[in-house]
Amino acid sequence: MARSTGYNAGCGPEHLASKKDRVVELAENKSKAMPQFASLDELVEFFNTHDLGEYWDQMPEAHFEVDIKTKTHLFAIDDELATRVSEIARLRQIPSQMLVNSWLREKVLEQA
């Protein structure tokens, strides 16, 4: 009695037909009508559980400008100083960057 090794499992004509049906099903799903939402919260909740790709063709084109005003400046500091600043920031539960900016702002204002 011959045993199947599983090598050709799922590769027969019936498997190909089911794959084709799945592709057609996926294509049909992409043409779902977009539901109407009474609030932004409803829209967010809906897309937390649904695939946005199914409604992509119905999404309006968005145009916007981005005007980034902040700049990042890099300054070299000693390793020991950086470690100590990080420790103090962690104790205060704030980012190191925020702590350094606050301290520098204080010192610069003293100089004015």
C-alpha positions in Angstrom: 0.0 0.0 0.0 1.5 3.3 -1.1 1.7 6.2 1.5 1.6 9.8 0.6 4.6 11.8 1.8 2.7 15.0 1.7 5.1 16.4 -0.9 2.3 17.1 -3.4 -0.3 17.8 -0.7 -2.3 20.9 -1.6 -0.9 21.0 -5.1 -3.6 19.2 -7.0 -6.2 20.7 -9.4 -8.7 21.1 -6.6 -6.2 23.2 -4.6 -5.6 25.5 -7.7 -9.3 25.9 -8.1 -9.7 26.9 -4.5 -6.8 29.4 -4.8 -8.5 30.9 -7.9 -11.7 31.3 -6.0 -9.9 33.0 -3.1 -8.3 35.5 -5.5 -11.7 36.3 -7.0 -13.1 36.6 -3.4 -10.3 39.0 -2.4 -10.9 41.1 -5.6 -14.6 41.3 -4.8 -13.8 42.3 -1.2 -11.8 45.3 -2.4 -15.0 46.8 -3.9 -16.9 47.0 -0.6 -18.9 50.1 -0.1 -17.6 52.5 2.6 -19.9 52.7 5.6 -21.0 56.2 6.8 -19.8 57.2 10.2 -21.4 59.7 12.7 -18.1 60.5 14.3 -14.4 60.3 14.0 -14.4 57.8 16.9 -16.7 55.5 15.0 -14.5 55.6 11.9 -11.4 54.8 14.1 -13.2 51.9 15.8 -14.3 50.5 12.4 -10.7 50.5 11.0 -9.3 49.0 14.2 -11.1 45.8 13.1 -11.3 46.2 9.3 -8.6 46.3 6.5 -8.3 49.8 5.1 -7.1 48.2 1.8 -10.6 47.0 1.2 -11.8 50.6 0.9 -8.6 52.2 -0.5 -10.1 53.1 -3.9 -12.9 55.0 -2.1 -10.6 57.2 0.0 -10.3 60.8 -1.0 -7.0 62.1 -2.2 -5.3 64.1 0.5 -3.2 67.2 -0.1 -1.3 69.0 2.8 1.8 70.9 3.5 4.2 70.1 6.3 6.2 73.0 7.7 8.6 71.7 10.3 10.0 74.5 12.4 12.1 72.6 14.9 15.7 71.8 14.2 18.0 69.3 16.0 21.4 70.5 17.0 24.1 68.0 18.1 26.7 68.9 20.7 29.4 66.5 22.0 29.4 66.1 25.8 31.6 63.9 28.0 30.4 60.3 28.6 30.3 60.8 32.4 28.2 64.0 32.0 25.8 62.3 29.6 25.4 59.4 32.0 24.6 61.7 34.9 22.1 63.7 32.9 20.4 60.5 31.9 20.2 59.3 35.5 18.7 62.7 36.7 16.2 62.7 33.8 15.2 59.1 34.6 14.6 60.1 38.2 12.5 63.0 37.2 10.7 60.8 34.6 11.4 63.2 31.7 13.4 62.7 28.5 17.1 63.7 28.8 16.6 66.1 25.9 13.9 67.9 27.8 16.1 68.2 30.9 19.1 69.5 28.9 17.0 72.1 27.1 15.5 73.3 30.4 18.9 73.7 32.0 20.4 75.4 29.0 17.5 77.8 28.7 18.0 78.7 32.4 21.7 79.4 31.9 21.1 81.4 28.7 18.5 83.6 30.5 21.0 84.2 33.3 23.4 85.6 30.8 21.0 88.0 29.2 
